[in-house]
Amino acid sequence: MSAPDFDLFVIGGGSGGVRAARIAAGYGAKVAIAECDRFGGTCVIRGCVPKKLFVYASRFSDEFEDARGFGWTTGEVRFDWATLLANKDREIARLEQIYEGNLKAKGVTTLATRARLDGPGAVRIADGRRITARTILIATGGRASRYGDIPGAANIVTSNEIFELKELPKRIVVCGGGYIAVEFASIFAGLGVDTTLMHRRDKVLRGFDEDLRDGLMEALAARGIRLVMNEALVGVAECPGGFNLALHTGETLETDLVLSAIGREPATFDLGLETAGVKTGARGEIIVDSFSETTVSGVYAVGDVTDRVNLTPVAIREGHAFADTVFGNKPTQVDHSLVATAVFTTPELATVGLSEAAAREAGYEIDLYKSRFRPLKNTVSGRNERMLMKLVVDRATDRVLGCHVLGPDAAEIVQTAAIALQLAARKADFDATVALHPSVAEELVTMREKWVPA
């Protein structure tokens, strides 16, 4: 029996797959990776990175307005969508080259093709070749969910197409209530687009702390975003100058563009999983154990395709842990319990640890510390937007279980706070930390009075 072609074959060139391939190659493995689109995956090509660039662009409208309160006289201000797109494309191309270049520098064979399983220990690529490998890693990520069966669904764009719009619309309706929906609603509103956010539930960001959810909805509405809750899209019809949207309550809306941000699903379609006996769950996610191995020995999966914690840094950590375990002789499991996350709306929010509701559901007796205030910058600029900071504390041990922030630089603040929570910091440790003044983050170490619900 001939030796396998590779020690490791990775299907998917996103963040998790690329990290796994590089680390495995560093351990001396002979590695190949196949990507049918562009190296970098969703995050780099049509996700986190271009989204954040759009976020930066959308926030300059605030900066120009706030500058007046600080003595600046601003002249004519114009925004050019084409310039933003061209500069975004240039940066994405640069990052893509870095991703692929780093793989090649480690000796990884890169294949610009689609690959699917072809039984245990083998894959078949688009040109028909069958390639064997001792270990196979599936890292195909997720894909945008689409409206499948409503009239006019073909007229709806997703987060894939939104980054390639030729023109900035005058009006947009964003459907959904998760990260992507609220972020793009915020982006387009900041760019001057008449924006409506429509969601089938009563609040956005299910699973986040209730104070963050309420505070964000209040802030988005104050910024002129029309919030249409408990509503769903049932049809899209073309009309002069745009589209007419039929809603399930019988209402209608007119708009120039409809963005579906109703969620994402594991990208397991046509991967040949059945040929190897790899089992999937109810949403199509690949079932794995704590070491990311599937139900088939020698076949692993990391990242959004497993539908555990669907965040790029988690996929990277899982990919690294997989390589350490299989090729580095260092068995490593990823702890998914304390993962910080941010939503890059304006204002942005970030969180790590347990929400108030989750802490109660877990059986903790908790103390709450909460503060709402206007950041110093807003007092002179005249902006009324307020900051929210909240700590959830275990009453029995004084351990900080959750940290939640809504306001400027929330992500930067929570990333640092996450280290403290990872080290099991107590509220007394926060209290013993000298404040850095003047800063908004100092509020985390100066909150002394327990908050009691009215």
HELIX and SHEET records of a PDB file:
HELIX    1   1 SER A   15  GLY A   26  1                                  12    
HELIX    2   2 GLY A   41  ARG A   46  1                                   6    
HELIX    3   3 CYS A   48  ALA A   67  1                                  20    
HELIX    4   4 ARG A   68  PHE A   70  5                                   3    
HELIX    5   5 TRP A   81  ALA A  105  1                                  25    
HELIX    6   6 ALA A  153  ASN A  155  5                                   3    
HELIX    7   7 ILE A  162  GLU A  164  5                                   3    
HELIX    8   8 TYR A  179  GLY A  190  1                                  12    
HELIX    9   9 GLU A  210  ALA A  222  1                                  13    
HELIX   10  10 LEU A  273  ALA A  276  1                                   4    
HELIX   11  11 GLY A  303  THR A  306  5                                   4    
HELIX   12  12 THR A  312  PHE A  327  1                                  16    
HELIX   13  13 GLU A  356  GLU A  361  1                                   6    
HELIX   14  14 LEU A  376  SER A  381  1                                   6    
HELIX   15  15 ALA A  410  GLN A  422  1                                  13    
HELIX   16  16 LYS A  427  ASP A  431  1                                   5    
HELIX   17  17 GLU A  443  THR A  446  1                                   4    
SHEET    1   A 6 THR A 109  LEU A 111  0                                        
SHEET    2   A 6 VAL A  31  ALA A  34  1                                        
SHEET    3   A 6 PHE A   6  ILE A  11  1                                        
SHEET    4   A 6 ARG A 130  ILE A 138  1                                        
SHEET    5   A 6 ALA A 122  ILE A 125 -1                                        
SHEET    6   A 6 ALA A 115  LEU A 117 -1                                        
SHEET    1   B 5 THR A 109  LEU A 111  0                                        
SHEET    2   B 5 VAL A  31  ALA A  34  1                                        
SHEET    3   B 5 PHE A   6  ILE A  11  1                                        
SHEET    4   B 5 ARG A 130  ILE A 138  1                                        
SHEET    5   B 5 VAL A 299  ALA A 301  1                                        
SHEET    1   C 2 GLY A 142  ALA A 144  0                                        
SHEET    2   C 2 ARG A 264  PRO A 266 -1                                        
SHEET    1   D 4 ARG A 226  VAL A 228  0                                        
SHEET    2   D 4 ASP A 194  MET A 198  1                                        
SHEET    3   D 4 ARG A 171  CYS A 175  1                                        
SHEET    4   D 4 LEU A 257  SER A 260  1                                        
SHEET    1   E 3 LEU A 233  CYS A 239  0                                        
SHEET    2   E 3 GLY A 242  LEU A 247 -1                                        
SHEET    3   E 3 THR A 252  THR A 255 -1                                        
SHEET    1   F 5 THR A 341  VAL A 343  0                                        
SHEET    2   F 5 LEU A 349  GLY A 353 -1                                        
SHEET    3   F 5 VAL A 400  LEU A 406 -1                                        
SHEET    4   F 5 MET A 387  ASP A 394 -1                                        
SHEET    5   F 5 ILE A 366  PHE A 373 -1                                        
END                                                                             
